[in-house]
Amino acid sequence: MAREYVIIGDGIAGATAATEIRESDPDGHITVITDESDLLYNRVATKDLAKGDKERQDLLMHDRDFYRKHDIDVRTNTRVTQIDEDSKRVGCHDGSRYSFDKMLIASGGTPRRLPVPNGDVHGIHTFWTINDAERIKKAAKEADSAVVIGAGLLGIDLAVILGTHGADTKYLMRGDRWWRQGISKEGSEIVEKGLAELGVECVFHEEVERFNTRDEHVTECVGSSGKVYPCDAAGVAIGLHYNHEFLRGTRVKIGEGILTDEYMRTSVRDIYAAGDIAQYYDVILDRVNQNGSWASAKEQGAIAGRNMTKATDEDLEEFELVDTYSINHFDFFIMSVGSVLGSEKIDRVYDDGDYRRVIFFRDKPVGAVFVGDVSQAGILRKIIAQKPDFSELDKDRLLAESVDPALLKELMAP
């Protein structure tokens, strides 16, 4: 009898899992359930759509013919409401039900709203889907002034989008720099100059007390300092609520996301998770991690999909990836490699103004961040993948303007 697979979510994790399953199990029945109306699109490029550099059709990756060709049953505009892990049944909002032998949860998340007065009125935007990108593009073109809240990777996208379209944009951050997890104040200052050239002013040590409105549309942002910032539009990027409410009453263990092992398996046999929602055991960091970058989500989906088809536990593959993420809004690059979470961080600003940080955890390099020159990202990625112990090595060698290739050979030697 053919095996039944159900995948919740048609983002890059879910879609990749479906194609991997089909390659490994030509006879299995695959159902993909998504609450979006659009099939797989390039979520990374939504910022380019919002900036006006790409059109909607440029982002689309899969169409109905793709799923027909791969014999995958895809159900759009369908929200999963319940899972019964004992009977192995999935229930949806429209009354439809699906049986599974193996299931993958790749349902991602929903952007958080600011919990302040008027935090959800018209003109305040979150940024996650292709439809969000089109709404923000329209709002940015019409706005004279704007504010952005969220000192992370999506926040800077929002700030650049609004500034690029000509809005006088204030970028509010509660700390003393952009992306405190990733870079030092010196690194942030390089980014701040790039933002200023696009019409974005960074405002530090500022939080939002409330938004003021007229006719239910945002007009002002009132900061914790008491300062009032006029805004026809606002962008909020303060993280995600993970979409796992349908797991209530199940034995699937939940942290902030869904807890999995290194094989992307949850605590319930035959149920896997991947993408933004997965809190997986990271074999490089030797601890639980969560990483929803495009590259990470794609590889998680691939590993989960293949593992769902395996006959025995001995055949399962571990998820192990040193991923990269880059930002190209400016005339310089910002790039991260691996994880920015660690117990020790070393930094250097070079004579030409470039910046690099290397992150260590238990004396092992686990990540690096570059602002400006990214030419050393490749060799550092290879070094991180070796999981070398630097407790008795000079860590500053990883900050050399040009990392000695002999170091990689030294680390790889038995």
N, C-alpha and C positions, 0 to 999 in steps of 0.2 A: 504494500500500500504506500502511495506517495506521502511524503512527509509534508505537514502543514506549517508554514512559516508566517508569522504576523510581525510587521514592522510598524511601529507607531512613530511617524515623522518622516518627511520626505526632504529634509535638508541633506547636506553632503554626507553626514554619517549614515542616515537611513538609506539614502539612494545608493551609496557605495556598498553597503551591506547587501542590498537586494541584488546587485549585479554580481557580487562575489558568491552569494548563495547560488545564483543561477549557473555560474561557471562550475561550481563544485557539485551541484545537485540538479542535473538537467530535468529531472522528473518531478521535483518538489513543487508544491503549490505555494506561491508567494503573494501575500496581500499587504499592500502599503496603505496606511491610513494617515491622512493629514487633514488638519483643520483649516489649512490655507486653500485658497482657490487656485493659486499658481503652483505648477509643478516645479521641480528643482531649478533654481536660478543661482547665480553667483552672488552670494550675500556679501562677499568682500568688496565687490564692485558697486554696491549700492551707494557708496559715498561718491563715486564718479558719476552716477546717475543724478544724484542730488546736486552736485557741482555743475552739471550741464555738460560734462565731458563725454558721457555715453547716453544712448537712448535705451528705453526699456527692453527692446528686443535684443540688444547687445548682451544682456545679462542672462537671457533664457538658455538653459542647458539641455533640458529634457522636454519632449513633447509626448503626446499620447502614442504616437507611432513608436517611440523608443520603448515604452512599456509593452506595447503589443508585440514588438519584435522579440523582446526578452520574456514574453509570456508572464508578465507581472500584472496582477490586478491592483490598480491604484484607485483609491477612493478619496476624492477631494471634498472639502467643506464638510468633513466628518470629524466629530469630536468624540474621543474615547471618554466614557464616563465611569466604567467599572471593569475590573479584572478579577476573575475567579481563578486563582492559581491551582485549585484542586481539580476543578472540572476542565481547566484550560480553555476558558471562554473569555472573549473580550466583548463588552457591551458598549454601544455607541448611543449618542444623543437621539438619533433618529429611529431607535429601536432595533437597528441591525446588530447581528451578533456573528462573531467569527471564532472558529476553533483553531487552536494552535498546538503543535508539538514543541516548537521553539519560538520564542518571541524576543524581539529587540525593542527596547524603549529608547527612542532618539527624539523625544518630544521637545527638547530645548527649553526655552524660558520666555517669559513676558517681561518687558522693561518695567522697572519700578517707577512709581510716581513719587514726587516729593510730598511727604506728609505734612503740608503746611496749608494754611487757609488759601483757597482758590488755586490749589495745586493741580487741578485737572480741568481748568477752564479752556475755552477755545483759544488757540494761539500758542499753547504750551505743548511742545512736541517731544515724544520719545522716538528713538531711531533704531529700528530692528529689521523691518521688512521692506520689500520693494515698494509697497504702497506708502510706507512711511517716507521713503526717499522722495517719492513724487510730491507728497504733501509738503515736505520741508522745502523742496526746491521752489514750489509755488509761493510758500510763505516768505522765503528768503528774498525772492525777487520783489515782493511787495513791501518788505519791511524797511523802515528808515533806521530803526534801532533794535538791538537784540541783546539778550543775555544768554549765557550758556553755563550750566552747572554740571560738574563731573570731571575731575582732574585725571581722567584715564584715556584709554585709546579710542573709545567712541566719543568721549567728550571733545577731544581735539578735532575729530572729524566734523562734529556739529559746528564748532567754532569756525573752522576753515570754510565750511559750506556757507554759513551766514555772512562771514566777512568777504568771501569771494564774490557774492552777489551784491555787495555794496552796503550792507547794513553796518551801522556803527555798533560794533559788537564788544560787549564786556564779558570776559571769561572769568567767572567767579570760582575761587578755590579756597577751601577752608584751611589748607596748609600753606607752607611757604614756597611751594614750587609745583610744577606740573609733574604728574606721575611719580609720586613719592616712593612707590614700591620699586620703581625701575631705575631712577637716576638721582644724582646729587643736585644741589642747587646750581653748581657750575654747569652741569649738563642741561638743566632746565633753562638757564639763561640763554643758551644758544637757540633753543626752541622758542623762547619768548620773543627773541628778535625776529625770527621767521614769522611768527604770528603777527607781530606789529606791522610787518611789511604787507600783510594781507588785511590790515584794518582791524585787527583784534587786539584789545588791550587786556592784559592779565591783571586781575585784582585778587590779591592774596589775603589770607586771614579773614575771609568773608563767607558767611553762610546766609541762607535765605530765611527770612522771618515770615514773609507772606508775599502774595502777588495782589496787586490792585487791578481792578477791572472797570470797563465801561461797556454796557450792553453785553455782558457775559464774555467779553474778550479781554485778554491781558493787555494792560497798558503800562504797568510799572512793576518792578521787583524791589522789594524793601529788604535791605540787608540787615544782618545782626548788628552791624555798626550804626544803624540808623540811616545810612545813606540810601537814597532812592535812585534807582536806575531805570530810566524810561525804556520801554521795550514793546515793539509791535509783535515780536515773536520771541519765544524762549525755547531753548533746547535743554533737555534733562537726560543725563546718562549716568545713573548712579547704581547700575547693576541690574540683576534679573531676579524675578520670582521664578523658580523652576517649576515646570509643568508636570507635577507628579501627584496631583490631588486625587486622581483616579486610583491611586494605590492604597488609599485609606482602607484599613481592614485586612490588608494582605500581610504576608510575612516578609515582603521585600524591605530590607533595611534602608532607612533614609537618614542622611545627614543634612547638609544643605541641599545637596543633590541626591542621586541614587548611588549607594556604595557598591563598588564592584571590586573584584580581585584583578590580578594582572592579566587575566584572560577576558576581561570585560563581563564576567559572570556576576550576577547579583547573588544575594543570599538565598534565593529560591532557584532550585535546579531548573534549567531550561529557559530561564529568563535572563536576558543580557541587557546592558545599557551602554550607550556611546554618545559622544558629542558633548555639548555644553552641560548637559544634565548629569554626566557621569563623574563621580568622585572615585577614581580608580587607584589601585595600588601601583605606584610609579617605581619600577625596578631600578631606574637611574637615581632617583632621589632616596629610595628605600623608605618611602612613606606615602601616605595618601595624598593625592594631588587632584586638581581640577583644572582642565585646560580646554577651552572650547574654540581655540584658533582653528581656522579652516584646515590647515595641514594636519593638526592633531585630530580633529573630528573625522576627517577623511580616513586617516590611518586606523583610528579606533573602530570606525564602521567596517573597514576591510577586515581587521582582525576578528571582530565580533561575527561578521558574516561567515567567514571561513570556519570559525570555531563552532558555530551553530550546526554545521554540517558534519562535524567529526563524529566518529563512531565511539572513540574512547577518550578518556581524560588525558591519557599519555600523548595523544596526538595534538593537544591544544597548543596554540601559539601565544606567546606573551606579547603584550603591547609594549614596545620600547621605541621611543622616538625623541630625538633632539630636534624640536621644530624651530621654525623661524617665522618672524612676523615683521613686516616692514611698513613704514609710512613714507609716502613720497609726495607730500603736499608742497614741499619747499624746494629750494635749489640745493638742498642737501638731504641725505637720507637719515631716517631713524630706523634702526633695526634691533630686534631682540633675538637672541638665540638661546634655546633652552628655557630654564626657569629663572625668574627674578626673585624667588623666595629662597633665602639662605640665611646662614648664621654669621657670615663675614662677607664684606664687600670692599673691593679695592678699586680706586678710580684714578684716571689720569686725564688732564687736559693737555693737548699737544700744542706745539708752537704755532701751528697753522689754525688753531681754534677747534680742531676736532676733539671728540670726547669718547672715552671708553670706560665701561665698568665691567668687572668680572665678579661673579657671585660664587661663593663657596658654601657648601654644607658638609659639615664633618670633615673639613679639609679637602673635600673633593670639589673641583669646579663643576657647577651645575648650570651656569648660564652666563650670558654676556649681553651688554647693551652698547650700541654704537650710535653716536650722533655725528654725522659728517662722513668720514671715511669708513666704509664697511668692507674694505678689501681683506681684512683679517678674519672676517666672520666664518669663512669656510674652514680654516685650519682650527679655529677655536671650537667649532662645531664637532670636528673630528676628535679633538682632544677630550671634550666633554663626554662624547660617546664611549671613550675608553674607561671612564670612571676612575681616573688615576688618583692616588693618594698623594697630596701635596704637603703632608705634615712635615716632611723633611726636605722639601724642595722649595726653591725661591719662587713664590707666587707672583712676584713682580715680573717674571719672565713672560707672563701672559699679557702684560701691559706694554711690552716692547713695541716700538713703532711698527716693526716687521717681526712677527713671531718666528723664531728660528725653526725651520722644518725639522732640524735634527732633534728638537724636543719631542715632536710627535713620534719619531722613530725610537727615541729613548724610552718613551712611555709604553710603546707597543712591544718592546723587547721582553722576552719571557724572563 
